[in-house]
């Protein structure tokens, strides 16, 4: 798994990697983004449908739970080690990136909320990710609790 851009920058700042390696890893991320943009350009109808589905899902989540909590959950999930969707969630804390940009309803690898249940001890979140085929997506359950600094932390169940 390629580290996320924030992990790459942190490694560079700690002196663990050289500038050339950092630039090469960031170029990998850039190529992935450009490839997705080219796919959207080649099939604008599918891109529009994906965007509309993601916007609808994001607006339902925001209506039920609030944008702040959803963004906090995405940031907490971005810190989970060895969780493949992290590569798409690394900038979830940035307020200028709309929430629907993080949801992938039909485009592989999918990333969608299956359920979000507030409990007295924390919040239980079930995430579907991976394959877009019906019933083939992996589900992972996380318990999100607040630490001493009132920041959400994700623990896999």
N, C-alpha and C positions, 0 to 999 in steps of 0.2 A: 504494500500500500504506500503510495506516495504521500509524504507528509503534507499537511495543509499549508497554505502560504503563511499563516501566522506562526506555525511551528517552524517553518523554514527560516523565517526572519529571526525567531527566538534562537534557533541553533546558530545562525550567523552571528548574532550579537554576543552569544556566549563563547564564540570562537571555535565551535565544534566543526564548522564547515567553512570552506574558503568561498570567496566571492564568485568564482567561476562555477562552483557547484551550486551555489544559491541561484545564480542566474539560469543554469540549466534546469533546475527543478521548477523554477517559476515559469520557464518557457514551456515545460510540460503542461502546466495548468493553463497557460495561455492557448496552447494548441487545442486542448480539450474544449475550451470556450469557443474558439473559432470554429471548430468542427461542429459544435451544436448550432452555432449561428448559421453555418452553411446548410445544415439539415433543415433548419427553419426556413431558410430562403428557398430551398428546393421544394419544400412541402408546406406552403403557408397555411393551408386549411388545417392540417394536423397541428401546426404550431398555435394557430388561433384557438382550436378546440382545447388544447392542453392549457393554454393561458386562461381561458374561460372557466375550465374545471378547477384550476388552482385558485383563481380569484373567488369562486363560489365557496370552495372548501375553507379558504382563509377567512372569508367574511363570516361564515357560520361559526368558526372557532372564535373569532373576535367577538361576535355577538354573544356567545355563550360564556366566554371566559375572560375576555379583555385582551387587547393587543399587548399590553405590558407582560402579562403572565405567559402568553404564547411565545413572545420573544425571549423571555427568561428561560422557558423550557428549551427552546432551540439552542440557546447559549450553553445551558447545562449539558445538553446532549452532544454539543460540539466538543466537550471536554472528555467524553467517554473514550477510553483507549480501545483500539481494535474494533471500532464500530464503523462499517463502511460508509454510511451517509455523512460522516464527519466532513468529507471532502467537499460537500455542498453547503455545509452549515457554518463554515469557519468565520464568516462575516455577519452572522445573525445579530450581533450586538449593535451593528451600525444602523441607526434609526432611519437613514435615507434609503435603505434597501427595503422595498415593500415585502410584507410577509408572504405573499403568494409566490414570490420568487424562490422560496425554499421548498415549496411543495412540488412534488412530481407525481402527478396522478396516473398517467399512462406511459410517459416516457421513461425508458429504463436508464438507470436504475430508479425504480419508483421510491418515493418517500412520502408517506401519508400517515396521518393520525388515525388509528383505528378507534381508540377511545381515550378519554381524558376524564379521570374521576378524582375530584378533590376529597380527601379523607382528613380526619383530625391529625394524624401523624405525618401527613405529607400528601403528595399528589401521585396517583398511579397513572402512568401513561403507557399505552400500548401502541407501538409503532410498527407499520408494515414497510418493508424495504426489500429491494432486490428485483426479482423478476416481475414483469408486467402481466404475465399470463394469469388468467383467473385461478385463484387458489394456490399459486406458486410462490407468492411473496412470503418472505420470512417475517415472523412476528417476534418482537422483543418487548418485554415488559420492564419498565423502570419505575422505581420508587424515587420520587424527587422530594428531598427534604432540605430545609434551610439550615445552613451552618451558623456558627457564632457571629459571622459578619452579615447574616441575613441574606446570603446568596444561595440560590438553588444549586444543589449537587445531585447528580444522578447515580443511583445504585441499581445495577441489574438485578432483577428478581429471578 
